Every structure is written in C-alpha cells, then in structure tokens.
Amino acid sequence: MAVKPAAKVQLRVLVINFDPPFRSKEGRRLHEVCGWNDPRRLTNEYIADLADCSAGYVQYEVVEWQDVNYYPLKQDGFRYTNRSYMLCREGRTEWHQPDGVDYHTIRRQFGIAERVEHGEIDEVWLWGFPYAGFWESTMAGRGAYFCNSPPVEGVNTARIFVLMGFNYERSVGQMLECFGHRVESIMRHVYGSWEQKETHAWNRFTLYDRVAPGRAGCGNVHFAPNSERDYDWGNRRPVWSTCDDWLNYPHLAGQRRQVTCEEWGGGDIRAHHRWWLKHLPRSPGRTRGKLNNWWAYVTDFNRFPESR
C-alpha cells in the first residue's frame, strides 16, 4: 500500500551558528560587530513562515543550537580568523578562493551522520556570514541527489537529509528563497523533469507568462507569473494566471484571472516567496501516482519512493 502523508510533519533541527566572538569588542559576536541580523530571530520567523505557508503542515523544532566560536574550514584547509575576515570585509585584502566550505569536517565535528541515523535530527541548518561558503541547500546520505547543489558524497546514512545554509547578513526573504530552490529541486526529482511545457502538474504550476503567454501558473522562485527577468517581483504588468486554481489542486477547472505584483507584495522578496509557497498544493490523496500534498515531498521525503 502506498504511504500517505501525515496530518502534519514534525521535523527536528540541529542549528550550527558560526558566529565568532570578538574579545576586542567586549565578546560581541560577528553578527553584532558587523550590524547584521540576529540569527535566532531569523530562525524563529522562518519556522513561523513555513508553518503558516503550509497551513500548519510543516512543524520545525530546533532541538539543539550550537553557537560556534570559530570560522568553518574551507575545502582547501583555509580558515578565516577575526582579523583576516575583517580585512576582507574592509576591502584591504581579497576574499579567499575557493570559497566552498568543507562539509565533511562539519559532519564529523558535530556527529551529524550518526544523529541522523539514530533519528535524533532530521535536518541541519548552518548559519554564517558573507563568504562562509555554504550552499543554500545541499543533500546528503545514501541516494542523495541534486538539491540546488550537488549532493555531499560519501555520507553513509540510510536516510537522506538536507543541510540548509543561511546568511545572517540577509533576511527571512532570502531564507525562504533557499527553501524555494530546495522545493524546485525536489519536485523536479519527483516528476522526473522540469520544463516550460504543460506535460505534468509541476511544469504547469511553474509556468510564467514570458515563456507561456496567457497560460501562466504560479511561476517559480525567481519568476512571478508576470516577471520578465530574474527577481522581477515588482512588475505591474497584468497577465492571465491560473494561480487561484492551484489552491484547489487536484480539482483544476482552468480558472484564470489577471494578476500583477500587487498579489505578492509589490516587489518584496519575503512577500513573494510566501505567496508562492502558499500556492503549493497540499491536498490529500494522489493524482497520476503523485501526492497531492507537495509539502510532504519537500520536507518528509524519506517516506516516499518518488522523493527518495
């Protein structure tokens, strides 16, 4: 018998906050010294946004928060210090390249694979700073696949899991963008393709007017239904869209109406991404072999063979 989504999914998160203190600044952490955002506040707002956008289906719980007093190791063995990082930030020296972080060192230091395997945690959220070297999202474990980045190879867990990479210089809107790209990658895996065609539900949902005149759905993370370029969420051009119809998925009636950026916040990144996520189908049952609740795929992916 096919597994059905639960009424809600409860996900346990390990948060690792790379946020070194400055002894010369009375022990204030990097985000405070640079005047950036409080990662705890951003985390709480992100959790609340995803619960709201999924109508209560997605329930994240931070089961452990680690404030780390050093900078993460890069893939080539380089590590910033407070002094070297601030020299880069002040433009007095170049940022280190290659930028990519060493995920395997983080995995070993925090026992991530073992904790996932024992069911203690479901996800890892990494907090950092500009040039921390994190992917927005990446997947690990046996069978891991592209999740807005190549998977972390060689992590031998039976369960696949996602590591999110956040930047406390930015806002909740950018966090939702990271999640939105995770949605795009996982849904492409579930449906087997992502094209500007009407061949399946995921393709139709993500159509926008520039590529499908008069037949826009809800667009994607970068393109609202009327966008003419990347990040063009403030476009006031009216276009026809089936966005309302997707709130009734899978019972689509072909309903269309004209929409502009007023629907999704007039150009605000967080408002657009909340609007887009609120239109993701979340009904019970299956249609043509696929769940009608797409939130289950993007958060509870280990339960379903098509999202494994």
Residue pairs with C-beta under 8 A, 6 or more apart in sequence:
2 286
3 303
3 304
4 284
5 57
5 284
5 291
5 293
5 295
5 296
5 300
5 303
6 296
6 300
7 57
8 56
8 57
8 58
8 59
9 57
9 58
9 59
9 295
9 296
9 299
9 300
10 59
10 61
11 58
11 59
11 60
11 61
11 122
11 123
11 299
11 300
12 61
12 63
12 120
12 121
12 122
12 123
13 60
13 61
13 62
13 63
13 121
13 122
13 123
13 124
13 125
14 62
14 63
14 64
14 66
14 110
14 112
14 115
14 121
14 123
14 124
14 125
15 39
15 43
15 62
15 64
15 65
15 66
15 124
15 125
15 127
16 66
16 68
16 106
16 110
16 124
16 125
16 126
16 127
17 39
17 65
17 66
17 67
17 68
17 127
18 68
18 70
18 71
18 72
18 126
18 127
18 128
18 129
18 132
19 29
19 30
19 31
19 39
19 67
19 68
19 127
19 128
19 129
19 168
20 29
20 30
20 68
20 69
20 70
20 71
20 82
21 27
21 28
21 29
21 30
21 69
22 28
22 29
22 30
22 33
22 82
25 32
25 33
29 67
30 36
30 82
30 85
30 129
31 37
31 38
31 39
31 129
31 168
31 169
34 89
34 129
34 169
36 129
36 168
36 169
37 168
37 169
37 170
37 171
38 168
39 127
39 166
39 168
40 65
42 166
42 168
42 171
42 172
42 175
43 62
43 125
43 127
45 172
46 172
46 175
46 176
46 179
47 60
47 62
49 172
49 176
49 270
49 274
50 58
50 60
50 176
50 179
50 277
51 57
51 58
51 59
51 60
52 274
53 274
53 277
53 278
53 280
54 277
54 280
54 282
54 295
55 282
57 282
57 293
57 295
57 296
58 295
58 299
60 123
63 120
63 121
64 121
66 110
70 79
71 79
71 80
71 81
71 85
71 132
72 79
72 101
72 102
72 105
72 106
72 126
72 128
72 132
72 133
73 79
73 101
73 102
73 105
73 106
74 96
74 98
74 99
74 100
74 101
74 102
74 133
75 98
75 100
75 101
75 102
75 133
76 98
77 102
78 96
80 88
80 96
84 93
85 129
87 93
88 94
88 95
88 96
88 131
89 130
95 131
96 131
99 131
99 133
100 133
101 132
101 133
101 134
103 138
103 140
103 152
103 163
104 152
104 154
106 112
106 126
107 113
107 140
107 152
107 155
110 124
112 121
112 124
112 163
113 140
113 141
113 155
113 156
113 157
115 121
116 122
116 141
116 157
116 159
116 161
117 157
117 158
117 159
121 161
122 161
123 161
123 162
123 163
123 164
124 161
124 162
124 163
124 164
125 163
125 164
125 166
126 132
126 134
126 163
126 164
126 165
126 166
127 166
127 167
127 168
128 134
128 165
128 166
128 167
128 168
129 167
129 168
129 169
130 167
130 169
132 165
132 167
134 163
134 165
134 166
134 167
135 148
135 149
135 163
135 165
136 148
136 149
136 164
136 165
136 177
136 178
136 181
136 182
137 147
137 148
137 149
137 162
137 163
137 164
137 165
137 178
137 179
137 181
137 182
137 185
138 147
138 148
138 149
138 150
138 151
138 152
138 162
138 163
138 165
139 145
139 146
139 147
139 151
139 152
139 160
139 161
139 162
139 163
140 151
140 152
140 155
140 157
140 160
140 161
140 162
140 163
141 155
141 156
141 157
141 158
141 159
141 160
141 161
142 155
142 156
142 157
142 158
142 160
143 160
143 308
144 151
144 152
144 155
144 160
145 151
145 185
145 189
146 185
146 189
147 162
147 182
147 185
147 186
148 178
148 181
148 182
148 184
148 185
152 163
159 302
160 301
160 302
160 308
162 182
164 175
164 178
164 179
164 182
165 178
166 174
166 175
166 178
167 174
171 269
171 270
172 270
173 268
173 269
173 270
173 271
173 273
174 269
176 269
176 270
176 273
176 274
176 277
177 221
177 269
177 273
179 273
179 277
180 220
180 221
180 273
180 276
180 277
181 221
182 298
183 221
183 277
183 280
183 294
183 298
184 194
184 206
184 220
184 221
186 297
186 298
186 301
186 307
187 194
187 202
187 294
187 297
187 298
188 194
188 202
189 306
189 307
190 202
190 290
190 297
190 306
190 307
191 200
191 201
191 202
191 203
191 290
193 199
193 200
193 203
194 202
194 203
194 206
195 203
196 203
196 207
196 211
196 212
197 203
198 204
198 207
198 212
198 215
200 288
201 249
201 250
201 281
201 287
201 288
201 290
204 217
204 242
205 217
205 218
205 246
205 279
205 280
205 281
206 217
206 218
206 219
206 220
207 215
207 216
207 217
207 219
208 216
208 217
208 219
208 220
208 223
208 224
208 225
208 226
208 227
209 215
209 216
209 225
209 226
209 239
209 240
209 241
210 223
210 227
210 228
214 239
214 240
215 240
215 242
216 225
216 226
216 239
216 240
216 241
216 242
216 243
217 225
217 241
217 242
217 243
217 246
218 225
218 241
218 242
218 243
218 246
218 276
218 279
219 225
219 227
219 276
220 276
221 273
221 276
222 230
222 231
223 230
223 232
224 232
224 233
224 235
224 261
224 264
224 272
224 276
225 239
225 241
225 243
225 259
226 235
226 237
226 238
226 239
226 241
226 259
226 260
226 261
227 233
227 235
228 235
228 237
231 269
233 261
233 264
233 265
233 267
233 268
233 269
233 272
234 261
234 266
234 267
235 260
235 261
236 260
236 261
236 262
237 260
238 258
238 259
238 260
239 258
239 259
239 260
240 256
240 257
240 258
240 259
241 256
241 257
241 258
241 259
242 252
242 254
242 255
242 256
243 259
243 263
243 279
244 255
244 257
245 252
245 253
245 254
245 255
245 256
246 252
246 279
246 281
247 279
249 281
249 283
249 292
250 281
250 283
250 285
250 287
250 292
261 267
263 275
264 271
264 272
264 275
264 276
265 271
265 272
265 274
265 275
280 294
280 295
281 292
281 293
281 294
282 292
282 293
282 294
282 295
283 292
283 293
284 292
284 293
285 291
285 292
286 292
289 306
290 306
291 297
291 304
296 303
296 304
296 307
297 304
297 306
297 307
298 307
301 307
301 308
302 308
